[in-house]
Amino acid sequence: MTVVAVASAVLGGYHVPLPTVRDGVSAGVPFRRELPMISGVFLAAVRTSSLAVFEDVAGPAYFRMRTNLTLATVAAACLLSFAAEGGAAGTSLGIVFVRSMLIWYGLALLSERVLGAGLAWIFPVASVFPLVWLSEGDWWDWTAAPASDLTSWCLAGACLTLGVVMTAVTRRRLRSVLAIFDKS
């Protein structure tokens, strides 16, 4: 996380060149718009292990510990990223960096749950293509929207909520809920 925050502070203003179909037109996207994806994927990857099948059936103490560790890790990543990006590029871009990181973290949690442990990177990486090549200040481009953009904050809330809810649905919990409906 520290490496990504420092890289964003140092290299964030660098424009990554993009291929274009028009002659004489150079296109690029600031590196700082895409770096939060790496942080979001790293945050989700911290949660995975090779014992995922056993973790799904763990007791409440384990889930409390895992939740507390996740909250502490996400809070530390947000603070560190905001401090580094805010110091290098200004408070507004620091807020946008944190918002983008939270959106990609939610997508990474969803990807991990849908596709399996170790595959948290797929949905976030898939979202980069439309953000980089297809958007030109569109309403859905959360990486270019200002820090106060309500739509982007709603998207951040929706992605995080969906990711957290999908992560909370374990086999044991799903069986408990289904058992309630079987009795009716």
C-alpha positions as CSV (number, residue, x, y, z in Angstrom):
1,M,0.0,0.0,0.0
2,T,2.8,2.4,0.9
3,V,4.5,1.8,-2.5
4,V,1.3,2.6,-4.4
5,A,0.7,5.7,-2.4
6,V,4.2,6.9,-2.9
7,A,4.1,6.0,-6.6
8,S,1.0,8.0,-7.0
9,A,2.5,11.0,-5.3
10,V,5.7,10.8,-7.4
11,L,4.4,9.5,-10.7
12,G,0.8,10.5,-10.6
13,G,1.1,13.4,-12.9
14,Y,2.8,11.3,-15.6
15,H,0.5,10.7,-18.6
16,V,0.3,7.1,-19.7
17,P,0.2,7.2,-23.5
18,L,-2.7,5.5,-25.1
19,P,-3.2,4.3,-28.6
20,T,-5.5,6.4,-30.8
21,V,-7.1,5.8,-34.1
22,R,-6.7,9.3,-35.4
23,D,-3.5,10.6,-36.8
24,G,-1.7,13.4,-35.1
25,V,-3.7,13.1,-31.9
26,S,-1.9,12.1,-28.8
27,A,-3.9,10.6,-26.0
28,G,-2.9,9.9,-22.4
29,V,-4.4,9.5,-19.0
30,P,-2.8,10.6,-15.8
31,F,-1.2,7.7,-14.0
32,R,-2.9,8.8,-10.7
33,R,-6.3,8.0,-12.2
34,E,-5.5,4.3,-12.4
35,L,-3.3,3.7,-9.4
36,P,-6.1,3.4,-6.9
37,M,-7.2,0.2,-8.7
38,I,-3.9,-1.5,-7.5
39,S,-4.6,-0.4,-3.9
40,G,-8.2,-1.7,-4.1
41,V,-7.0,-5.1,-5.4
42,F,-4.3,-5.3,-2.8
43,L,-6.8,-4.7,0.0
44,A,-9.0,-7.5,-1.3
45,A,-6.0,-9.8,-1.8
46,V,-4.9,-9.3,1.9
47,R,-8.2,-11.1,2.8
48,T,-7.6,-14.2,0.8
49,S,-5.8,-17.3,1.7
50,S,-5.4,-20.9,0.5
51,L,-7.7,-22.0,3.3
52,A,-10.8,-20.2,2.0
53,V,-13.0,-23.3,2.2
54,F,-12.2,-23.7,5.8
55,E,-12.6,-20.0,6.6
56,D,-16.1,-20.1,5.2
57,V,-17.1,-22.4,8.0
58,A,-15.2,-20.7,10.8
59,G,-16.8,-19.5,14.0
60,P,-18.0,-16.0,14.9
61,A,-14.7,-15.1,16.7
62,Y,-12.8,-15.6,13.4
63,F,-15.2,-13.5,11.5
64,R,-15.0,-10.7,14.1
65,M,-11.2,-10.8,13.9
66,R,-11.2,-10.8,10.1
67,T,-13.7,-7.9,10.0
68,N,-11.7,-5.8,12.4
69,L,-8.5,-6.5,10.5
70,T,-10.1,-5.6,7.2
71,L,-11.5,-2.3,8.7
72,A,-8.2,-1.4,10.1
73,T,-6.4,-2.2,6.9
74,V,-8.8,-0.2,4.7
75,A,-8.8,2.8,7.1
76,A,-4.9,2.8,7.1
77,A,-4.8,2.6,3.3
78,C,-7.3,5.4,3.0
79,L,-5.4,7.6,5.4
80,L,-2.0,6.8,3.9
81,S,-3.3,7.3,0.3
82,F,-5.0,10.6,1.2
83,A,-1.9,11.9,2.9
84,A,0.4,11.0,0.0
85,E,-1.9,12.1,-2.8
86,G,-3.2,15.1,-0.9
87,G,0.3,16.3,-0.2
88,A,1.5,15.8,-3.7
89,A,-1.5,17.0,-5.8
90,G,-3.9,18.7,-3.4
91,T,-6.7,17.7,-1.1
92,S,-9.3,17.3,-3.9
93,L,-7.2,14.8,-5.8
94,G,-6.5,13.0,-2.5
95,I,-10.2,12.6,-1.9
96,V,-10.7,11.4,-5.5
97,F,-7.9,8.8,-5.0
98,V,-9.5,7.4,-1.9
99,R,-13.0,7.3,-3.5
100,S,-11.6,5.5,-6.5
101,M,-9.7,3.1,-4.3
102,L,-13.0,2.3,-2.4
103,I,-14.9,1.7,-5.6
104,W,-12.2,-0.7,-6.9
105,Y,-12.0,-2.4,-3.5
106,G,-15.8,-3.1,-3.7
107,L,-15.4,-4.4,-7.2
108,A,-12.4,-6.6,-6.1
109,L,-14.4,-8.0,-3.2
110,L,-17.2,-8.8,-5.6
111,S,-14.8,-10.4,-8.1
112,E,-13.2,-12.5,-5.3
113,R,-16.6,-13.8,-4.2
114,V,-18.0,-14.5,-7.7
115,L,-14.8,-15.9,-9.3
116,G,-12.9,-17.3,-6.4
117,A,-10.0,-16.6,-4.1
118,G,-7.0,-15.1,-5.9
119,L,-9.2,-13.6,-8.7
120,A,-10.0,-10.3,-7.0
121,W,-8.2,-8.4,-9.8
122,I,-10.5,-9.4,-12.7
123,F,-13.5,-7.0,-12.2
124,P,-11.3,-4.0,-11.4
125,V,-9.0,-4.6,-14.3
126,A,-12.0,-5.1,-16.6
127,S,-13.4,-1.7,-15.5
128,V,-10.3,0.1,-16.5
129,F,-11.0,-0.3,-20.3
130,P,-14.2,1.7,-20.3
131,L,-12.8,4.3,-17.9
132,V,-9.7,5.0,-20.0
133,W,-10.7,4.5,-23.6
134,L,-14.5,5.1,-23.7
135,S,-15.0,8.0,-21.3
136,E,-14.4,11.6,-22.0
137,G,-15.7,13.2,-18.8
138,D,-18.8,11.1,-18.8
139,W,-21.0,11.0,-15.6
140,W,-19.9,7.5,-14.8
141,D,-16.1,8.1,-14.9
142,W,-15.4,8.3,-11.2
143,T,-11.6,8.8,-11.7
144,A,-12.1,12.1,-13.5
145,A,-15.1,13.4,-11.5
146,P,-14.5,16.1,-8.9
147,A,-14.2,15.2,-5.3
148,S,-17.7,16.6,-4.6
149,D,-19.5,14.5,-7.3
150,L,-22.5,12.9,-5.7
151,T,-22.9,10.3,-8.4
152,S,-19.4,9.0,-7.9
153,W,-19.9,8.8,-4.1
154,C,-23.2,6.9,-4.6
155,L,-21.3,4.5,-6.9
156,A,-18.6,4.1,-4.2
157,G,-21.3,3.3,-1.6
158,A,-23.0,0.9,-3.9
159,C,-19.8,-0.9,-4.9
160,L,-18.6,-1.2,-1.3
161,T,-22.0,-2.3,0.0
162,L,-22.3,-5.0,-2.7
163,G,-18.8,-6.2,-2.1
164,V,-19.2,-6.4,1.6
165,V,-22.6,-8.1,1.4
166,M,-21.3,-10.7,-1.1
167,T,-18.3,-11.3,1.2
168,A,-20.5,-11.7,4.2
169,V,-22.5,-14.5,2.5
170,T,-20.7,-17.6,3.5
171,R,-22.0,-21.2,3.0
172,R,-22.9,-21.5,6.6
173,R,-24.9,-18.2,6.7
174,L,-26.6,-19.1,3.4
175,R,-27.6,-22.5,4.7
176,S,-29.0,-20.8,7.9
177,V,-31.1,-18.4,5.8
178,L,-32.3,-21.1,3.5
179,A,-33.3,-23.3,6.4
180,I,-35.6,-20.6,7.7
181,F,-37.4,-20.6,4.3
182,D,-37.5,-24.4,4.2
183,K,-39.5,-24.5,7.5
184,S,-42.2,-22.1,6.1
